[in-house]
Amino acid sequence: MKEQKVKPLKSWVQIPKNSDFTIYNLPFGVFRNKRLSPRIGMAIGDKIVDLHVLFCEGFFSSIHLPEEVFLKDSLNEFMALGKPMTRKVREMVQELLLEENTALKDHRARGKVMVNRKEAKMLMPVKVGDYTDFYSSKEHATNVGTMFRDPENALMPNWKHLPVGYHGRASSIVPSGTPIHRPKGQFKAPDAEKPSFGPSRRLDFELEMAFITSNPTKMGTSIRTQEAEEHIFGFVLFNDWSARDIQAWEYVPLGPFLGKSFASSISPWVVTLEALAPFRTKSPKPEEPLLPYLQCEQDHGFDIHLEVGIQPEGKQETIVCRSNYKYLYWNIAQQLAHQTVNGCNINVGDMYASGTISGPEESSFGSMLELAWKGTKPIRLDCGAERSFIEDGDTVTMRGYAEKDGVRVGFGEVSTAVMPSNGKG
Amino acid sequence: MKEQKVKPLKSWVQIPKNSDFTIYNLPFGVFRNKRLSPRIGMAIGDKIVDLHVLFCEGFFSSIHLPEEVFLKDSLNEFMALGKPMTRKVREMVQELLLEENTALKDHRARGKVMVNRKEAKMLMPVKVGDYTDFYSSKEHATNVGTMFRDPENALMPNWKHLPVGYHGRASSIVPSGTPIHRPKGQFKAPDAEKPSFGPSRRLDFELEMAFITSNPTKMGTSIRTQEAEEHIFGFVLFNDWSARDIQAWEYVPLGPFLGKSFASSISPWVVTLEALAPFRTKSPKPEEPLLPYLQCEQDHGFDIHLEVGIQPEGKQETIVCRSNYKYLYWNIAQQLAHQTVNGCNINVGDMYASGTISGPEESSFGSMLELAWKGTKPIRLDCGAERSFIEDGDTVTMRGYAEKDGVRVGFGEVSTAVMPSNGKG
């Protein structure tokens, strides 16, 4: 798992150039199509391996899997089998897809196993129990602190001592392709006497990634940084939609609530920690001594290129942000150790988002709030339009991939159209 | 449902004087015992009506209930049948328990239907999807603001304009009788250079009540105040355990996280809105004009007596707080309208706690933080001990009941023993 050199692999499945879904990746997701009820698959190239059909055809008979474990509308039961088993399944499928392996390639059921990705509808990959949103990018926290508080003291005193985070709303996490409505709510301009009510005027994205846990814990116990990755199944891209005007008025003293809870969007393919192993990298050096429970023995950062595009309705897309997951100050092992250090129990399917991933360059800022600096520097799109925040009809798309020595492992995308506020209610 | 006069009812079940579980109440819960797997029951006196046995004996044959709907480890599927159906079930059981009704009283299966409450273990009544904690007591928010900010401006500017709330951790909500471990974490004394780590030294309870939703909504839609109660199944007592030292260091700027997520405790019997109807009361008059979506046409307050007792290990219990649910400034209709006004969807089993319920008198303050005023006025217990916060070995018990014209509807209790921090991790 810690190896840095990747053995070159070739598959009998044709994989388009620059595909995120190479033989090295093999992410898990939940899909359906006109014929098929929801089930678990793995992406490769333009295909999905239907794991349920593979199971029915006896390809997993050498390992002990429960009946119909892949005929589910979430990965939760599969993930609950534990990482040794889920790793084994991924390895077996990878083996089956190798060029020299004819077991599936020449099998009569090959056509049934290999589903066209274009014809599939991707569903939520997991049932999210609890969802935490961290705040782990120093650049993002500094930008926000500079804008709203004091440039000299942009970071709060606790920021370098613990991975700040808060609980988010799990019910409104939706997969890529699900349009969202502009939220309504209260906001108050600094010079206004009273709050007013209406559709948010400052709808924003936040470029984030999220990990998902598969190995639960009991209340009263904690996870150490060196054990953390044994609890983590994989990652998705995460758009933490934010209504800045609602958030600004509501968030003191108990934190974000309705400014966030109307929607969060994720990419549907869960890329495993195993697939990301070659892209492991150091996190930024801690600038304050860390308490022992936050100290790490290994690298838990990942070099993952990220980008955000805005496409106004009927117009071309402009990439407005290029960032990288490796910029994060706090890593996943620290986040999970902190989440559980007080004895908080975690469950299969819990989700933990990183917080907005901003880098040092202006072009790497992960939200419109930062890119257009609170509306003072609107962004010009390639189609000629300007944006300070997201407008109705815009589609926001986030993409991410890791690449090294010709090996590419990507996330696909999370793409979301914004509709006007709902009239009712 | 809005009637204020209650028709006198008498049951053939013997109901001890001052029982919370009268013929007027009939709360729902999930129980098991040595013989019985988890199932749904209703409390009456010292008994539990086993609804699964009642179903199997044909008592519900006139209504259309799914097979084994009561043979579940949560109320979620039953609640999802909708309020007309769950109301009907409660009414049918109430009818069966009336003195003059012999259908169950003289039935051969009566012994099997009526389970001794003492022999039953109560489980979590619902699977909680999302959990919100509001902050709806003006007295509590004022006390906290006075202690930590400015007595002249104790309430934040938003407080009288919206029911402030935040998302809490659902995984660590446990039923009465589940001991909890003292949480560990980071805290920093104001005069300390660096944060330190260890078991919390300021463990506190918060006296709250929580409602549970049974009627889900879709993303992008909102619930109006006049529709809110059709989405609410019932109430439980809620102890929102808090580690004040962890909370104080972590909570800026994103709100409470590890200072709360280690545990919350609830009473196991869900008292329905229908049972509470006779105790409906006005909420305090709004002190600021409300935006239309927060205006109410009816009374949504309830006159429910609440108390908190502390019992050091092996000693007698002292009641340290007597409060009332009616003190809350924001009511359940406003809370649910606010939660959904941005289009946030709700699910069956979601839980919404009130925030600490403090009244105007010192003796009605709903947390140790307020009762002992930040440790400056320790409370003397009847056993002679003093308390500023909760100590290892203490059992904290919250009780609640409504009473009017000889009709009593109560919640039983949520009682939790505090154990030392867990050594591991």
Interface residues (C-beta under 8 A of the other chain):
Chain A: G129 D130 T132 Y135 M156 P157 N158 H161 L162 V164 G165 Y166 H167 G168 R169 A170 S171 S172 V174 I180 H181 P183 K184 G185 Q186 K188 K194 P195 F197 M219 G220 T221 S222 I223 R224 A243 I246 W249 E250 Y251 V252 P253 L254 G255 P256 F257 L258 G259 S261 F262 A263 P289 L291 P292 Y293 H338 Q339 T340 V341 N342 G343 C344 N345 I346 N347 D350 S421 N422 K424 G425
Chain B: G129 D130 Y135 M156 P157 N158 H161 L162 V164 G165 Y166 H167 G168 R169 A170 S171 S172 V174 I180 H181 P183 K184 G185 Q186 K188 K194 P195 F197 M219 G220 T221 S222 I223 R224 A243 I246 W249 E250 Y251 V252 P253 L254 G255 P256 F257 L258 G259 S261 F262 A263 P289 L291 P292 Y293 H338 Q339 T340 V341 N342 G343 C344 N345 I346 N347 D350 M419 S421 N422 K424 G425
